[in-house]
Amino acid sequence: MKCDETFCNWVRNSQDADHYICLKCDKEKYINRSEPMLNFIIIFVIALTIVLILN
């Protein structure tokens, strides 16, 4: 059976408040944790915008 994350019963880890586990398919999810690539893209776009404005 394929697990769909939208219907998972997410349970919070008692040792780590940002860590959730799906009871149905054992997928793990962390909240309040950023993606490194997303941070890079945001910083790049901000830097590019500043360069374009100053030129």
C-alpha positions as CSV (number, residue, x, y, z in Angstrom):
1,M,0.0,0.0,0.0
2,K,1.4,3.4,-1.0
3,C,1.4,6.0,1.7
4,D,0.2,9.5,1.1
5,E,1.6,12.1,3.4
6,T,-1.7,14.0,3.5
7,F,-3.4,11.2,5.3
8,C,-0.6,10.3,7.7
9,N,-1.2,10.2,11.4
10,W,1.8,12.3,12.4
11,V,3.0,11.7,16.0
12,R,5.5,14.0,17.7
13,N,8.7,12.5,19.1
14,S,8.7,13.1,22.9
15,Q,12.5,13.6,22.9
16,D,12.5,16.1,20.0
17,A,9.6,18.5,19.5
18,D,10.5,19.2,15.9
19,H,10.5,15.6,14.9
20,Y,7.4,13.9,13.6
21,I,6.9,10.3,12.4
22,C,4.0,8.9,10.3
23,L,2.5,5.9,12.0
24,K,1.2,4.6,8.7
25,C,4.4,4.5,6.6
26,D,7.3,5.5,9.0
27,K,8.2,8.6,7.1
28,E,10.0,11.3,9.2
29,K,9.3,15.0,9.0
30,Y,11.2,17.8,10.8
31,I,9.5,21.2,11.3
32,N,11.4,24.4,12.1
33,R,14.3,23.2,10.1
34,S,15.4,25.0,6.9
35,E,16.6,23.5,3.7
36,P,20.2,24.5,2.9
37,M,19.5,24.8,-0.9
38,L,16.5,27.0,-0.3
39,N,18.7,29.3,1.9
40,F,21.3,29.5,-0.9
41,I,18.6,30.4,-3.5
42,I,17.1,33.1,-1.3
43,I,20.5,34.7,-0.6
44,F,21.5,34.5,-4.3
45,V,18.2,36.2,-5.4
46,I,18.7,39.0,-2.7
47,A,22.3,39.5,-3.8
48,L,21.3,39.6,-7.5
49,T,18.6,42.1,-6.7
50,I,21.0,44.4,-4.8
51,V,23.5,44.2,-7.7
52,L,20.9,45.1,-10.3
53,I,19.5,48.0,-8.2
54,L,23.0,49.5,-7.6
55,N,24.0,49.3,-11.3
